[in-house]
Amino acid sequence: MAPNPLAPTWLAEPGDANALAPGLWPAGSDRSADGQLTVGGVAASDLVNRFGTPLYVINEADVRARAAGVLAALRDAFAPIGAAVKVYYAGKAFLSTAVASWVAEEGLNIDVCSGGELAVALAAGVDASRLGFHGNNKSQAEIDRGVSVGIGAIVIDSEQEIGRVADAARRFGVIQPVRLRVNSGVHAHTHEFLATSHEDQKFGVPLDQVETLVAAIRSEDSLRFLGLHCHIGSQILAADGFAESATRLLAVHARLLQSGDVPELNLGGGFGIAYTSADEPAVLAEIAERIATAVAAECERLAIPVPSIAFEPGRYIIGPAGLTIYTVGTTKPVAVTVQDAGDDADATTATRLYVSVDGGMSDNVRTALYGAEYSARIANRASAASPALVRVAGKHCESGDIVVDAEYLPGDVAPGDLLAVPATGAYCWSLSSNYNYLPRPAVVAVRDGSATVIVRGESEHDLLAHDVGVADHDSTGQPAGPHEAGEHRA
Ligand SMILES: Cc1ncc(COP(=O)(O)O)c(C=O)c1O
């Protein structure tokens, strides 16, 4: 049969629309004898019976293995060039006390970028010395909190922050280690990178201001300069952008060494993952080796010692370990006019099946926000029906409320089916909202056949809790009733 002309060119019609593409699903995900999707040894319908939908599911063993694997791959790649490696888990991808504990137990540090993320990492019991603090506009209160708890490093992002951090360190009687975030002019995405002399963005300081600002940092008795920091983008599938950025930073790093210590270089995060069967991320060990080779060559050329290297991956660690389960509510075949290519273009029609689920842009805004591609599979059964091109839509009042833009599912997908969307561990819950007053779904960790709530799903009570006009509040504006702690919110 000819492929559906509405399908994007990268999406091939699958021989089996139940198959779980390798590398796309949390490690160990499978279908049981009755066709159900299982994750971490738990069947999708068991999870849904206990916790309802939508539901975020995270495979703890996979997160731990990926965290430990990143650390090992980077250390193995840099050991031959004599560089120590630190890995910070970028908490912005997904942060809860459970996840903070898992990655810390696997030997990672944690990177936070707000007072709230700092509070979560501290609540998890992670030692403050293992935290780094980012952000282009940290408040004085956030800086004070970080300095007062003994945070390992603050990444200074502007000239004004030098004085603010120095002042906080003086008031708390400490010497605060700091990095300086640099805008290297390299911006990378997937396999390509763009290198300019100046990049038009809000983060970091331009390369040509670095020496002046580091001199200002070094003039403050209450600050200790660790080195430069750079983050060149996200969902990067190749090493070239990292290597180019490291080369640019090392040239400045070498000049800074002439007037003082520069023990570290932090190359940020951004390692890409597979969101669809068409994505092929390079093996991390290979990317790491390419970066290490570039760093070694540049240090040799500049005749400087190889610094300690730090990285800050988020998505790579948690993204593939998570999925979201939805319930299908409605299906709607929509006939679309397709203009054939060619001069004597004839118009034909093709059908796209809209499959609407009980969540949407409030639990995964990435598709609407930047056209992210996702995949999906029916989770409660396997089906022998021929594949149909579907678009998975949410339930919000926006036509751009799409979860999966294009996917082939068995054509008999129907209301009541469970739909699982893989690779939603990163930047879905952390970017979630209450748009249309939808309660945020729970996050459940699965491991060895059991499931535990790690972030409680919101209830209607939570949704009304901040509205002071709701009768349920006492005179101070606090909700009068206890929060519901029940597992099932549907
Ligand atoms: C400074 C910094 N470090 C690390 C990350 C993590 O990126 P990723 O999750 O793509 O690895 C980000 C993401 O925006 C970032 O801004």
The ligand as an SDF file (V2000), in Angstrom:
LIG
                    3D

 16 16  0  0  0  0  0  0  0  0999 V2000
   23.2800   25.6310   31.6340 C   0  0  0  0  0  0  0  0  0  0  0  0
   22.6160   24.3670   31.2720 C   0  0  0  0  0  0  0  0  0  0  0  0
   23.1810   23.1920   31.6300 N   0  0  0  0  0  0  0  0  0  0  0  0
   22.6020   22.0260   31.3460 C   0  0  0  0  0  0  0  0  0  0  0  0
   21.3970   21.9610   30.6700 C   0  0  0  0  0  0  0  0  0  0  0  0
   20.7950   20.6260   30.4080 C   0  0  0  0  0  0  0  0  0  0  0  0
   20.5900   20.3850   29.0620 O   0  0  0  0  0  0  0  0  0  0  0  0
   20.1170   18.9330   28.6020 P   0  0  0  0  0  0  0  0  0  0  0  0
   18.9810   18.5390   29.4430 O   0  0  0  0  0  0  0  0  0  0  0  0
   19.7610   19.1080   27.1680 O   0  0  0  0  0  0  0  0  0  0  0  0
   21.3030   18.0160   28.7990 O   0  0  0  0  0  0  0  0  0  0  0  0
   20.7770   23.1550   30.2640 C   0  0  0  0  0  0  0  0  0  0  0  0
   19.4990   23.1120   29.5190 C   0  0  0  0  0  0  0  0  0  0  0  0
   18.9220   24.0470   29.1110 O   0  0  0  0  0  0  0  0  0  0  0  0
   21.3980   24.3810   30.5850 C   0  0  0  0  0  0  0  0  0  0  0  0
   20.8350   25.5400   30.2310 O   0  0  0  0  0  0  0  0  0  0  0  0
  1  2  1  0
  2  3  1  0
  2 15  2  0
  3  4  2  0
  4  5  1  0
  5  6  1  0
  5 12  2  0
  6  7  1  0
  7  8  1  0
  8  9  2  0
  8 10  1  0
  8 11  1  0
 12 13  1  0
 12 15  1  0
 13 14  2  0
 15 16  1  0
M  END
$$$$
